[in-house]
Amino acid sequence: MNVTECIKSRRSIRKYKPDAIDHSIIDSIVSTASYSPSWKNTQITRYIAIEDSSILSTIAEQFVPDFNAKIIRQAPMLIAVTYVKGRSGFERDGSFSTKKEDRWQMFDAGIASMSFCLAAEEQGLGTVIMGVFDEDGITGLLQIPEDRELAALIAIGYPDISPQAPKRKTVDVLLQYKSKTAPQAARHQI
């Protein structure tokens, strides 16, 4: 599978087969995702693979809305994506490098999450990234260290559905050129 095929075939999967995922596959996915770019190569993203059914049940029952609980209850594994705080977007003296301040942390975690999902797709696994959850509750439950922050949850497993790609916006809507040689008007104003 080439990169274009992987990007175009990957879907958010919300229904999974109950089959367990071999740890060597998850290790391989995380190894691949570790090549994601990050601010000054800080590599701040960390993963917690949750397979314990009692922890999954607690997260589903107490810390996510019903639409995410439905996914988590039948997924064989949930990945808690965390990042090390205070490194991405900062200078060595602790000051912010840009007006975006510490938001680069989430940017880096997002890049790594997409790399994780694409690597999972290549392994025949489905994923869905979830961002609506009780951050404090899950942080406490998983005993996430104080120097790390929970960025996202990724359900992962062997897909039990095969959704079609939703309609995509065209290049005319998504792309605007600015040229030195001849000023061009925007193709489309958003």
C-alpha positions as CSV (number, residue, x, y, z in Angstrom):
1,M,0.0,0.0,0.0
2,N,1.5,3.4,-0.9
3,V,0.9,6.6,1.1
4,T,-1.8,7.9,-1.2
5,E,-3.7,4.7,-1.1
6,C,-3.4,4.6,2.7
7,I,-4.6,8.2,3.1
8,K,-7.5,7.7,0.8
9,S,-8.6,4.3,2.2
10,R,-8.4,5.1,5.9
11,R,-11.8,5.8,7.5
12,S,-12.9,6.5,11.1
13,I,-14.1,3.1,12.3
14,R,-16.7,2.9,15.0
15,K,-17.5,-0.8,15.0
16,Y,-14.9,-3.5,15.7
17,K,-14.5,-7.3,15.8
18,P,-13.7,-8.5,19.3
19,D,-10.4,-10.0,18.2
20,A,-7.4,-9.0,20.4
21,I,-4.5,-7.1,18.8
22,D,-1.1,-8.7,19.1
23,H,1.3,-6.4,21.1
24,S,3.9,-6.7,18.4
25,I,1.5,-5.0,15.9
26,I,0.9,-2.1,18.3
27,D,4.7,-1.9,18.9
28,S,5.2,-1.6,15.2
29,I,2.5,1.1,14.8
30,V,4.0,3.2,17.6
31,S,7.5,2.7,16.1
32,T,6.3,4.0,12.8
33,A,4.4,6.9,14.4
34,S,7.6,7.9,16.2
35,Y,8.9,9.2,12.9
36,S,6.2,12.0,13.0
37,P,7.6,15.5,12.8
38,S,7.6,17.5,16.0
39,W,8.6,20.9,17.2
40,K,12.4,21.0,17.3
41,N,12.3,17.2,17.2
42,T,11.0,17.1,20.8
43,Q,9.1,13.9,20.2
44,I,6.6,14.6,23.0
45,T,3.9,12.2,22.1
46,R,3.4,9.1,24.4
47,Y,0.8,6.3,24.2
48,I,-1.0,4.2,26.7
49,A,-2.6,1.0,25.3
50,I,-5.7,0.0,27.3
51,E,-7.0,-3.6,26.9
52,D,-8.2,-4.2,30.4
53,S,-12.0,-4.6,30.1
54,S,-12.7,-3.1,33.5
55,I,-10.7,0.1,32.6
56,L,-12.5,0.3,29.2
57,S,-15.9,-0.1,31.0
58,T,-15.1,2.6,33.5
59,I,-14.0,5.0,30.7
60,A,-17.2,4.2,28.7
61,E,-19.5,4.5,31.8
62,Q,-18.0,7.5,33.5
63,F,-15.8,9.6,31.3
64,V,-17.2,9.9,27.7
65,P,-20.5,10.8,26.2
66,D,-22.8,8.0,24.9
67,F,-21.7,8.2,21.3
68,N,-18.1,7.5,22.3
69,A,-19.1,5.0,25.0
70,K,-20.8,2.9,22.3
71,I,-17.5,2.7,20.4
72,I,-15.3,2.0,23.4
73,R,-17.5,-0.8,24.8
74,Q,-16.9,-3.0,21.7
75,A,-13.3,-1.9,20.8
76,P,-10.7,-4.4,21.9
77,M,-8.2,-1.6,22.7
78,L,-8.2,2.1,23.4
79,I,-5.1,4.2,23.0
80,A,-4.7,7.2,25.3
81,V,-2.5,9.7,23.4
82,T,-0.6,12.0,25.8
83,Y,2.2,14.4,25.4
84,V,5.0,15.7,27.6
85,K,4.1,19.3,28.6
86,G,6.3,22.3,28.3
87,R,8.6,21.3,25.5
88,S,6.8,21.9,22.1
89,G,6.5,25.6,21.3
90,F,9.0,26.7,23.9
91,E,12.6,28.0,23.9
92,R,15.2,26.5,26.2
93,D,14.6,29.2,28.8
94,G,10.9,28.3,29.0
95,S,9.6,31.2,27.1
96,F,7.2,30.7,24.2
97,S,8.7,30.7,20.7
98,T,5.6,32.0,18.8
99,K,2.2,33.7,19.4
100,K,0.7,30.2,19.4
101,E,2.4,29.6,22.7
102,D,1.8,26.1,24.0
103,R,-0.7,25.1,21.2
104,W,2.2,23.5,19.3
105,Q,1.9,20.6,21.8
106,M,-1.5,19.6,20.5
107,F,-0.3,20.2,16.9
108,D,2.5,17.7,17.5
109,A,0.1,15.2,19.2
110,G,-2.3,15.5,16.3
111,I,0.4,14.8,13.7
112,A,1.5,11.8,15.7
113,S,-2.1,10.6,16.1
114,M,-2.6,10.7,12.3
115,S,0.6,8.9,11.7
116,F,-0.5,6.3,14.3
117,C,-3.9,5.9,12.4
118,L,-2.2,5.5,9.0
119,A,0.3,3.0,10.4
120,A,-2.7,1.1,11.8
121,E,-4.5,1.2,8.5
122,E,-1.5,-0.4,6.8
123,Q,-1.7,-3.2,9.4
124,G,-5.3,-3.9,8.6
125,L,-6.6,-2.2,11.7
126,G,-9.3,0.5,12.0
127,T,-9.2,3.6,14.2
128,V,-11.2,6.6,15.3
129,I,-9.8,9.6,17.1
130,M,-12.0,10.8,19.9
131,G,-11.7,14.3,21.5
132,V,-14.8,14.5,23.7
133,F,-14.0,13.1,27.2
134,D,-13.5,14.0,30.8
135,E,-9.8,14.8,30.7
136,D,-9.4,15.0,34.5
137,G,-11.3,11.8,35.1
138,I,-9.3,9.7,32.6
139,T,-6.0,11.3,33.7
140,G,-6.7,10.2,37.3
141,L,-7.9,6.7,36.3
142,L,-4.9,6.1,34.1
143,Q,-2.5,7.8,36.6
144,I,-1.0,9.9,33.9
145,P,2.0,11.7,35.3
146,E,1.7,15.4,36.0
147,D,4.3,16.3,33.3
148,R,2.0,14.8,30.7
149,E,-1.4,15.8,29.3
150,L,-4.1,13.7,27.7
151,A,-4.6,14.8,24.1
152,A,-6.9,12.3,22.5
153,L,-8.3,8.8,22.7
154,I,-8.0,6.4,19.7
155,A,-10.2,3.3,19.5
156,I,-8.4,0.6,17.5
157,G,-9.3,-2.9,16.3
158,Y,-10.1,-5.0,13.3
159,P,-13.0,-3.2,11.5
160,D,-16.4,-4.8,11.5
161,I,-17.7,-2.2,9.0
162,S,-16.4,-0.8,5.7
163,P,-17.7,2.8,5.4
164,Q,-17.5,4.6,2.1
165,A,-15.5,7.8,1.9
166,P,-17.6,10.9,2.5
167,K,-17.6,13.6,-0.2
168,R,-14.4,15.6,-0.2
169,K,-14.1,19.3,-0.9
170,T,-12.4,20.1,-4.2
171,V,-9.0,21.5,-4.7
172,D,-10.6,24.7,-5.9
173,V,-12.1,25.2,-2.4
174,L,-9.0,24.0,-0.5
175,L,-6.1,25.6,-2.3
176,Q,-5.1,29.2,-3.0
177,Y,-2.0,30.2,-4.9
178,K,0.0,33.5,-4.3
179,S,2.4,34.0,-7.1
180,K,5.4,36.4,-7.4
181,T,5.1,36.7,-11.2
182,A,1.4,37.4,-11.5
183,P,-1.0,38.2,-8.7
184,Q,-3.9,35.7,-8.7
185,A,-7.2,36.2,-7.0
186,A,-8.2,33.4,-4.6
187,R,-9.9,30.6,-6.4
188,H,-12.6,30.5,-3.8
189,Q,-13.3,32.6,-0.8
190,I,-14.1,30.6,2.3
